[in-house]
Amino acid sequence: MTRRELAILIGGATLASAAEKGFKSLFNGKDLTGWTLIKGHGKGYLVEKEVLVCPEDGGGNLFTEKEYSNFVLRLDWRLWDGGNNGVGIRAPLEGDAAYVGMEIQILDEASEKYKKGAGLKPTQMTGSVYDVFAAKSGHVKRDGTWNTYEIAAKGSKIKVTLNDIVITDVDLDTVKDEAVLKKHPGLARKSGHIGFLGHGTRVEFRAIRIKEL
């Protein structure tokens, strides 16, 4: 068992972050200190047994009170059939974070729910910079199994690693299409809040920690 796995087993995010040099916990495992709920739905977000929960009858945008620019963000998440959430980065508190900031998608992409009609676009898959850059699909662990995420943002470079597999590695500066830039002004932001973007499905998070660069 690794130090990180042991830390999660016996003490949650605080010990997990302490086991990784330079990382600080964003979630104390007890309450939502350091976070603010924007446009919450129903129960919003809950804390259950040191896990941050977006319940099926809740959600909305839960943002860090602090803003971040360049960083490495690590966390674990799990979902069930049809689960849908996202990690907002460099986002303001107002507006749709997927456009005025950026959203790194979290989705149960293999669910039959998303195969109806036209199905999913490549830029809607887990790990995608939503609606702009497509991630490599097919690496999500489903049905309540924990996934590990690392999101690295340094200048215009965004890199997403899911379960030790790099699924997104892009340079925002390569986007030249004026229509895309107009639709996604958040691509030009240098800093902002980190958040969870709930969509009325149960998704859980733990061991949320960050290293500023």
N, C-alpha and C positions, 0 to 999 in steps of 0.2 A: 504494500500500500504506500502511495506517495505521501509526502508531507501535506500536500493540498487536499488529497482525499481524506486523510486523517483529520485535518483541520475542519473540513466540512462535516465529518461524522461526529466530532465531539464539540464543535463550537461555532459552526456557521461561518459567515462571511468575514468577520473580524479576524479570526485566526487564519483563515485562508489567505487574506491579503497580507498578513504579517509574515507568512511563509514565502512571499514573493517580494523580492527587494524592490523598493520604490513604489509599490502599489498601496493605495489607501482604499478602505472600504467605503462604499456609497450607501450601504444599507446595514443598519445595526441589528437586524433580525428581530426587533421588538416593536417598532412603530415607524411612522413615516417622517421622522425627523430628517430635515435636509431636503425634503421633497415638497412639491406643491401640486395640487390637482387642478387642472384647467379643463373646463367643459366636461366635467365628470358625468357618468351615466349610472343611475341606480346606486349600488353600493360603492361605486368607485373602485378603489384597490384596498385589499385587506392584508393583514399579516397573520399567517397561520403556521405555527411551529417553525419559526425562523425562515419562513418562505414568504416572499411577496407574491400575492395572488391577484390576478385580474379575474374576477368571477364571471360566470356566464351571464349573470344579471347585473353586471357592472361595467367598468371600463372608463374610457375617456383618455385624456392625456395627462400623465403623471411625470412632471419634470423635476430635475435637480434645481435647487435654488441657486446654485453656483453655475457660472458659464465656463465652458472649456473650449480650447482652441485645438491644440495638437496633443494627442493622447493615445494610449492603448487602453481599451476598455475590455474587461473580461467578465463573463457571467455564464451561469448555467440557466437553461430554460427547458421547459417541457410543455407539451400540448396533447390534446386528444383530437378525435376525428373532427376535421373542419376548423381546427384552431387557427386564429388569425390575430396577429399583433405586429409590433414593429419597434425598432429602436430608433428614436429620433436623435439626430446629432446636429450640432451647430444650429439649433432651432431657436427662434424667438418664442415668447410665451403665447403670442396671438397668431392666428391664421392656421392653415393646414400645414403641419410640420413636414409633410412629404414634399411640399412645394416651396414653402418659405424657408425651410431648412432642408434636411435630407432624412429619408427614412430607409433604414436597413431592414429589409423585410424579414418577418418571422411568419411562416405559414405551413400548414399541413398540406403541402402541395400534392401529395398522392391521394388525397381524399376524393371520393366520388363526387362530393359536393361541388368541386371546382372543375369537374370534367363536363358539366352540362353546358349547353349552348356553345359559344365559341371557345370555351376553356380558358386557361391562363395564358397570358403573354409571357415570354421569357423574362421580361423585366419585372414580373410579379413573383418570381420564385424566391424562396428563402435565400437571404444573403445579397439579393440585388439591391443596388441603389435605386429605390423604387421609381419605375417609369423612365429610367435613364440608362442604367447599365445592368445587363443580365448576369446573374450568377450561374455557376455550374450547378445543375439540379441533381436530385437523387441521393442526397446525403443526410436527409433529416431522419432522426430516430422518432418513431411515432408512438402513440398509445401510452403516454405517460412515462416514457423513457427519457432520462435527462440528456440534453445536448449541451455541448460546450461551445461557446462563442468567443472569438477575439475580434474586435474591431479596432483597427489602427488608422488614425487620421493624422497625417503629417503634411501640412501645406495642401497641395492639390491632390495628394496621393491618398487613396482609400483602399484598405486591404481587409478582407473579411476571411476568417478561418473558422470553419465549422467542423467540430470533431477531428481536429488536427489536419484537416484538408483545406487548402486555400481554394475558396470558391469564387472570390472576387478580388481582383488586383488591378485598379484602374487609376487613371489620371484625369481629374475633372477638367483640366485645361484642354483636353482633347475634344471637348464638346464645343463645336463651332456653329451648330445649327441655331439660327436666331430664334426660331419658334420654340425650340427646346429651352433655350436660355431665358426666354420671356416667360414660359410656363413654369420654369424652375429657377426663380431668382436666388433660392437658397444655395445653389451651386457656387455662388460667388461669396458666400459668407465665410468669414475667417474664424468666427467663434459663436458660441450659443449654448443653449441648454441641452442636456442629454435627457431623454425621456422614453417612456413606454406608451405606445399608441394602441389602446385597446379597442376591439371591435365586437364586443358582446359575446366572446367565447372564452372559456377558461384556459388561461395560460399562466404558468407559474415561473418565478424567477428566484434565484439564490446566488450567493457568493458573488455579489456585484462589486467590482473593485476597479480602480483606475490608476494609471500612471501617467502623469502629465509629462510631456516632452518639451 
